[in-house]
Amino acid sequence: MTLRSVVVETYRGALPALLVSALGGLLAGAILGGMEGELAAVPGLLVVVPAFLAIRGSVYGSLGSRLSSALHQGLVEPRLAYDERLARAVAAALLNGLAASLVAATLAVGLLRALGRPVAPWPTLALVALAGAAMAGVALVGTILVVVFVGYRRGANPDDLVGPAVTTAGDVFGMAALFLATRLALAVS
């Protein structure tokens, strides 16, 4: 195997995922760019955004890794049918995503208040964080299950699929969920 063939093979496998990831990042950025009114109406929301997106990657990346390992070990079948192990892993991911998002909103309020910066009331940021985490979590669980199971059945290594799928879907669904959750919070306030 020559160096050229290794480089070509590597780029052939990685380039589609990188392109999808770049497009997803641009889409997430476009959503954030379109949230000027929401960001002005909910001071402190912009501080929550990076933590919110990082939580999606951490929590749902871990779920994807567990699922991938379970497939490799033969502990779960690559099909969308009820499985106790899978149900527990999904429930844990959803609960962890909700809890971590609530902690991020709470820390943002505390930090901004300590710095004397304007910040929305805690219940508003908490509602945005929880509603956004729930919406994004459901979308990410579905995405991970489909990508990993379909990829595995087609002969792909799910370990290679989880990272790009979670980062791209996490950014896009995360920003879309924050946008919708902010609209919801503003409607009920």
C-alpha positions in Angstrom: 0.0 0.0 0.0 1.5 3.3 -1.0 1.2 6.6 0.8 -0.9 8.0 -2.0 -3.4 5.1 -1.7 -3.6 5.5 2.0 -4.3 9.3 1.7 -6.9 8.8 -1.0 -8.7 6.1 1.0 -8.7 8.2 4.1 -10.1 11.3 2.3 -12.6 9.2 0.4 -14.0 7.9 3.7 -13.7 11.1 5.7 -14.6 13.8 3.2 -18.4 13.2 3.0 -18.7 13.3 6.8 -16.6 16.5 6.9 -18.7 18.2 4.3 -22.0 17.2 6.0 -20.5 18.5 9.3 -19.4 21.8 7.7 -22.9 22.3 6.2 -24.5 21.4 9.5 -22.3 23.9 11.3 -23.3 26.6 8.8 -26.9 25.8 9.3 -26.6 26.0 13.1 -24.8 29.3 12.7 -27.6 30.6 10.4 -30.2 29.7 13.0 -28.2 31.5 15.7 -27.8 34.5 13.4 -31.5 34.6 12.9 -32.1 34.7 16.7 -31.3 38.4 17.2 -34.7 39.2 18.6 -34.7 36.2 20.9 -31.2 36.9 22.1 -32.2 40.5 22.9 -35.4 39.4 24.6 -33.6 36.8 26.8 -30.4 38.4 28.1 -27.8 35.7 28.9 -29.1 33.2 26.3 -26.0 33.7 24.2 -23.9 32.7 27.2 -25.9 29.4 27.5 -25.5 28.5 23.8 -21.9 27.1 23.8 -22.6 25.0 27.0 -25.9 23.8 25.6 -24.3 22.6 22.4 -21.3 21.0 24.2 -23.7 19.1 26.4 -25.4 17.7 23.4 -22.1 16.4 22.1 -21.0 14.9 25.4 -24.2 13.3 26.4 -25.3 11.9 23.1 -21.8 11.1 21.9 -21.6 8.9 25.0 -24.9 7.3 24.1 -23.6 6.6 20.5 -20.4 5.1 21.9 -22.4 2.8 24.3 -24.6 1.8 21.4 -21.7 1.1 19.1 -19.9 -1.0 21.8 -23.1 -3.0 22.5 -23.4 -3.7 18.7 -19.8 -4.9 18.5 -20.3 -7.1 21.5 -23.6 -8.5 20.3 -25.5 -7.2 23.3 -28.1 -5.4 21.1 -29.4 -6.1 17.6 -29.2 -3.4 14.9 -33.0 -2.9 14.7 -35.5 -0.5 16.1 -37.3 -2.7 18.5 -37.7 -2.5 22.2 -34.6 -3.6 24.1 -34.3 -3.1 27.9 -30.6 -2.1 27.7 -31.2 0.3 24.9 -34.2 1.8 26.7 -32.1 2.4 29.9 -29.3 4.0 27.9 -31.7 6.3 26.1 -33.5 7.3 29.3 -30.1 8.0 31.0 -29.0 10.2 28.1 -32.2 12.1 28.1 -32.1 12.7 31.9 -28.4 13.6 31.8 -29.1 16.1 29.0 -31.9 17.7 30.9 -30.0 17.9 34.2 -26.8 19.3 32.6 -28.8 21.9 30.6 -30.5 23.0 33.8 -27.1 23.3 35.6 -25.7 25.3 32.6 -28.6 27.8 32.8 -28.3 28.1 36.6 -24.5 28.7 36.3 -25.0 31.3 33.5 -27.5 33.2 35.7 -25.2 33.1 38.7 -22.1 34.1 36.7 -23.8 37.0 34.8 -25.3 38.3 38.1 -21.9 38.1 39.8 -20.4 40.1 36.9 -23.2 42.7 37.0 -24.3 41.8 33.5 -28.0 41.8 32.4 -29.6 38.4 32.6 -33.1 37.0 32.2 -34.8 35.6 35.3 -33.7 32.1 36.2 -37.1 30.5 35.5 -36.9 31.9 31.9 -33.5 30.5 31.2 -34.3 27.3 33.0 -37.4 26.8 30.8 -35.4 27.5 27.6 -32.7 25.1 28.7 -35.1 22.3 29.7 -37.5 22.6 26.7 -34.5 22.9 24.3 -32.8 19.9 25.9 -36.0 17.8 25.6 -36.6 18.7 22.0 -33.0 18.3 20.9 -32.6 15.1 22.9 -35.5 13.4 21.2 -34.2 14.4 17.8 -30.7 13.2 18.7 -31.7 9.9 20.0 -33.6 9.2 16.8 -30.7 10.3 14.7 -28.2 8.2 16.6 -30.3 5.1 16.5 -31.0 5.4 12.7 -27.4 6.3 11.8 -25.7 3.7 13.9 -28.2 0.9 13.1 -28.4 1.5 9.4 -24.7 2.1 9.1 -23.9 -1.1 11.0 -26.3 -3.1 8.9 -24.6 -1.8 5.8 -21.2 -2.8 7.0 -19.9 0.5 8.3 -18.2 0.8 11.6 -20.6 2.6 13.9 -17.6 4.1 15.8 -16.8 6.1 12.7 -20.3 7.3 12.3 -21.1 8.4 15.9 -18.8 11.4 16.1 -19.8 13.2 12.9 -23.5 12.3 13.3 -23.6 13.6 16.9 -21.7 16.8 16.3 -23.6 17.8 13.2 -27.1 16.8 14.4 -26.3 18.2 17.9 -25.5 21.6 16.5 -28.4 21.8 14.1 -31.1 20.2 16.4 -29.6 22.0 19.4 -29.9 25.5 17.8 -33.3 24.8 16.3 -34.5 23.5 19.7 -33.1 26.6 21.5 -34.8 28.8 19.0 -38.2 27.0 19.6 -37.7 26.8 23.3 -37.0 30.5 23.5 -40.1 31.3 21.5 -42.0 29.1 23.9 -40.5 30.8 27.0 -41.3 34.2 25.6 -44.9 33.2 24.8 -45.6 32.0 28.4 -43.8 34.9 30.1 
